[in-house]
Amino acid sequence: MPSTRRTPGAGPSAANDRRTTDEHRRALSSTEQDRPGRISERAGGRVVTPVIAATREELAAARAGTEGALALVPTMGALHEGHRSLIREARRRADAVAVSIFVNPLQFGPNEDFDRYPRTFEADLEACAAEGADIVFAPSREVMYPGEPEVTVKSGPMGERVEGAARPGHFDGMLTVVLKLLNLVRPDVAVFGQKDAQQLAMIRRMVADLNVPVEIVGAPTVREQDGLALSSRNRYLSEDDRRTALALSRALYAGVDAADEGPDAVVAAAATVLDKAAAADPPLELDYLVLVDPSTFLQVTTGYTGPAVLAVAGRVGTTHLIDNLPLQLVTPKER
């Protein structure tokens, strides 16, 4: 079956590649490139200016300039408070922190939002500096994929479940770029958000199966005051869209509140909220609502007990949003 992922160097995204490269050049020309940990004055305060590496050679030199344990925070840019919390978690776990910024074409389908995915490189650099990142690895597509890759990571059965069923090939592309980043940066620790729970489970499985020498850390989901999980795609939402999108988190909390009644009650409680959102204006188009084992993402059965993840995804207008909450299912005697 032919791949539905984007191939490097193809399609209308070349303009975005040129724009990103130009942003890199402007940032490189305006940032002192001495070594990690340089102190500079910015916005009236003292912050650490990270080294910006745009090539593999620059990354290797920056990596050589660090001491002690190194943590990696892989991102696609458009950094928000959720990403910043990952950098802070990385800082707690290591002596130096590297943040990668790369919009990976392999994990986008042909009808997805690769071309309009937000690219805010200058603001991302400011966020990395404010959080004390030592290295920012911001490669171009040509650096990450010098040619069309012939050998990629296959995500296996878990990659075809839940989000993978809605986005065929997505996890193959995601795992491929994560493995490349781990090989290039060679971190001791890599930090990912729990909001992408299936992604986190897939990365942990890949690292275990392929014996990659890195510790994978999951950091809690960061939410806005109204409960909406932070996402770079939230900026696509209009005011009306956002009101509808709030049903995702409300459904999850309703499901968690029913955990003492068993798996079926959890899903039913969440579904009641989502059914109302489907009739809203604009409507929520549900992709899936599942209660799964967090390590396999197989749906749990009626009698299941133990840790679980209630995961949901849907579209408001053209915006695809995902969310999840962990919960603990107990036996009837424990209820």
C-alpha positions in Angstrom: 0.0 0.0 0.0 1.5 3.4 -1.0 2.4 5.8 1.8 0.1 8.7 2.5 2.9 10.7 4.2 4.6 13.7 2.6 8.0 13.0 1.0 10.8 15.5 1.7 11.4 18.0 -1.0 8.0 17.6 -2.6 4.8 19.6 -2.7 3.9 23.2 -2.2 5.7 23.4 1.2 8.9 24.7 -0.4 7.9 28.2 0.3 7.6 27.4 3.9 11.0 25.8 3.9 12.5 28.9 2.4 10.7 31.1 4.9 12.0 28.9 7.8 15.5 29.0 6.5 15.4 32.8 6.2 14.2 33.0 9.8 17.1 30.8 10.8 19.6 33.1 9.1 18.1 36.2 10.7 18.2 34.6 14.1 21.8 33.3 13.6 23.0 36.8 12.5 21.4 38.4 15.6 22.4 35.9 18.2 25.9 35.5 19.7 27.1 32.0 19.0 29.8 31.4 21.5 28.8 28.5 23.8 25.8 27.3 25.8 25.1 29.2 28.9 26.2 32.7 27.7 24.4 35.4 29.7 22.9 38.4 27.8 20.5 41.2 28.4 17.1 40.9 26.9 13.8 42.6 27.6 15.3 44.2 30.7 16.3 40.9 32.3 19.2 38.5 32.4 18.6 35.3 30.4 20.7 32.5 28.9 21.2 32.8 25.2 21.0 29.3 23.7 23.4 28.2 20.9 21.4 27.8 17.7 22.5 24.8 15.6 21.1 24.6 12.0 23.3 21.8 10.7 24.5 18.5 12.0 28.1 19.9 12.3 26.9 22.9 14.4 24.8 20.5 16.6 27.8 18.3 17.2 29.9 21.3 18.2 27.2 22.6 20.5 26.7 19.1 22.0 30.5 18.9 22.6 30.3 22.2 24.6 27.9 20.8 27.2 28.9 19.1 30.4 27.0 16.5 32.4 23.6 15.0 31.5 21.8 16.4 28.5 18.0 16.5 28.1 16.2 16.9 24.7 12.8 18.4 24.2 11.6 17.7 20.6 9.1 20.2 19.2 7.6 21.4 16.0 7.9 25.0 17.1 5.0 27.4 17.7 5.9 27.1 21.4 3.4 27.7 24.1 3.3 27.2 27.9 3.0 23.5 27.5 6.3 23.4 25.6 7.8 25.7 28.1 6.8 23.3 30.9 8.6 20.5 29.1 11.8 22.6 29.0 11.5 23.3 32.7 11.0 19.6 33.4 14.1 18.9 31.2 16.1 21.4 33.2 15.1 19.6 36.5 16.4 16.3 35.1 19.6 17.3 33.4 22.6 19.7 33.5 21.9 21.0 30.0 18.8 21.2 27.7 18.5 21.0 24.0 15.2 22.0 22.2 14.6 20.9 18.6 12.4 22.9 16.3 11.4 21.1 13.2 8.1 20.7 11.4 8.4 17.1 10.3 6.8 16.5 6.9 6.7 12.7 7.3 4.0 12.8 10.0 1.5 14.9 8.0 -0.9 13.4 5.5 -1.6 15.0 2.1 -4.8 16.7 3.3 -3.4 17.9 6.7 -2.1 21.2 7.8 1.7 21.0 7.0 1.7 24.1 4.8 -0.2 26.2 7.3 1.2 24.8 10.5 2.3 27.9 12.5 6.0 28.7 12.2 7.1 31.3 14.8 10.8 30.8 15.0 11.8 34.2 16.5 9.2 33.9 19.2 10.3 30.3 19.8 13.9 31.4 20.4 12.7 33.9 22.9 10.8 31.2 24.8 13.8 28.8 24.7 16.0 31.6 26.1 13.6 32.6 28.8 13.4 28.9 30.0 17.2 28.5 30.0 17.6 26.1 27.0 21.3 25.7 26.2 20.9 24.5 22.6 18.3 25.1 19.9 18.5 22.6 17.1 16.6 24.1 14.1 17.4 22.1 11.0 16.0 22.6 7.6 14.3 19.8 5.7 17.4 19.2 3.7 19.5 18.7 6.9 17.0 16.2 8.4 16.3 14.5 5.1 19.1 15.0 2.6 17.2 12.8 0.2 14.0 10.9 0.3 14.5 8.3 3.1 14.3 4.7 2.0 14.6 3.2 5.5 12.1 4.5 8.1 10.6 3.3 11.3 7.5 1.1 11.2 5.2 1.8 14.1 3.7 -1.7 14.1 0.2 -2.6 15.3 -0.1 0.1 18.0 0.6 2.7 15.3 -2.6 1.6 13.5 -4.9 2.0 16.5 -6.9 5.0 17.7 -5.1 8.1 16.4 -3.2 5.9 13.9 -6.5 4.6 12.5 -7.6 8.2 12.0 -4.3 9.3 10.5 -2.7 6.4 8.6 1.1 6.5 8.6 1.3 9.4 11.1 3.2 7.4 13.8 5.6 6.0 11.2 6.7 9.5 10.4 6.7 10.6 14.0 8.9 7.7 15.2 11.3 8.2 12.2 12.0 11.8 13.1 12.2 11.1 16.9 14.7 8.3 16.3 16.8 10.6 14.0 16.7 13.4 16.6 17.8 11.0 19.4 20.7 9.7 17.2 21.8 13.3 16.3 21.4 14.9 19.7 22.4 11.8 21.8 20.5 13.0 24.9 20.5 11.1 28.3 16.8 12.1 28.8 14.0 13.1 26.3 10.9 14.8 27.6 7.5 14.6 25.9 4.0 15.8 26.8 1.4 13.4 28.1 -1.2 15.2 26.0 0.0 13.1 23.1 -0.4 9.9 25.2 -0.3 7.5 22.2 2.8 9.2 20.9 4.4 8.9 24.3 3.5 5.2 24.4 4.8 4.6 20.9 8.1 6.3 21.7 8.6 4.3 24.9 8.0 1.1 22.9 10.4 2.1 20.1 13.1 2.9 22.6 12.6 -0.4 24.4 12.4 -2.5 21.2 15.4 -0.9 19.5 17.6 -0.5 22.7 18.0 3.2 22.4 20.0 4.4 25.4 17.8 7.3 26.6 15.3 7.8 29.4 11.8 8.8 28.2 9.9 11.2 30.5 6.3 12.1 30.2 5.3 15.5 31.6 1.7 16.5 32.6 -0.7 18.1 30.1 -0.9 21.9 30.6 -4.4 23.4 30.2 -5.8 26.8 29.8 -8.1 28.2 32.5 -11.2 27.0 30.7 -9.8 23.4 30.5 -8.7 23.3 26.9 -5.5 21.4 26.5 -2.7 23.7 25.1 -1.9 23.0 21.5 -0.2 24.9 18.7 -3.3 24.3 16.7 -5.6 26.2 19.2 -4.7 29.3 17.3 -6.7 28.1 14.4 -9.9 28.2 16.5 -12.4 31.1 16.3 -14.3 32.1 19.4 -17.2 30.0 18.4 -14.9 27.0 17.5 -13.3 27.3 20.9 -16.6 27.1 22.8 -17.4 23.8 21.0 -13.9 22.5 21.5 -14.2 22.8 25.2 -16.5 19.7 25.1 -13.4 17.6 24.7 -12.0 18.3 28.1 -15.5 18.4 29.7 -16.2 14.9 28.3 -12.9 13.6 29.7 -13.5 14.9 33.2 -17.1 13.6 33.1 -15.7 10.2 32.3 -13.1 10.3 35.0 -15.8 11.2 37.5 -17.5 7.9 36.6 -14.4 5.7 37.1 -15.8 4.1 40.2 -18.7 2.7 38.2 -16.5 0.8 35.7 -15.2 1.1 32.1 -18.6 1.2 30.5 -19.8 4.0 32.7 -16.7 6.0 32.0 -17.2 5.9 28.2 -21.0 6.6 28.5 -20.5 9.6 30.7 -18.0 11.1 28.2 -20.2 10.3 25.3 -23.1 12.1 26.7 -21.1 15.4 26.7 -19.8 14.8 23.2 -23.3 14.0 21.8 -24.4 17.5 22.9 -21.3 19.0 21.2 -22.2 17.3 18.0 -25.4 19.3 17.8 -23.6 22.6 18.6 -22.9 25.4 16.2 -20.3 24.8 15.0 -20.5 21.1 15.6 -17.8 18.8 17.0 -17.1 16.0 14.5 -15.9 13.1 16.7 -13.0 11.0 15.4 -12.9 8.7 18.4 -13.6 8.3 22.1 -11.8 5.3 23.6 -10.8 3.9 27.0 -7.5 2.1 26.5 -4.6 0.4 28.2 -1.9 3.1 28.4 0.9 0.8 27.3 -0.7 -0.8 24.3 -3.6 1.5 23.4 -5.9 -1.5 23.1 -9.5 -0.7 24.3 -10.2 -2.2 27.7 -13.0 -4.6 28.3 -15.9 -4.4 30.8 -14.1 -6.1 33.6 -10.8 -4.4 33.2 -9.0 -3.0 36.3 -5.9 -1.0 36.6 -4.5 2.1 34.9 -6.2 3.4 31.8 -6.3 6.4 29.5 -9.6 8.0 28.3 -8.7 9.5 24.9 -10.7 11.7 22.5 -10.2 13.4 19.2 -12.4 15.5 17.0 -12.6 18.2 14.5 -14.1 21.7 14.9 -14.2 23.2 11.5 -10.9 22.1 9.9 -9.0 21.9 13.2 -8.1 18.4 14.5 -7.8 18.4 18.3 -6.8 15.5 20.7 -6.9 15.2 24.4 -6.8 12.5 27.1 -6.8 11.9 30.9 -5.4 9.1 32.9 -7.5 7.2 35.4 -7.5 4.2 37.6 -10.2 1.5 37.3 -10.8 -0.6 40.4 -12.6 -3.9 41.2 -16.2 -3.8 42.5 -14.9 -4.5 46.1 -12.7 -1.4 46.0 -15.5 0.8 44.8 
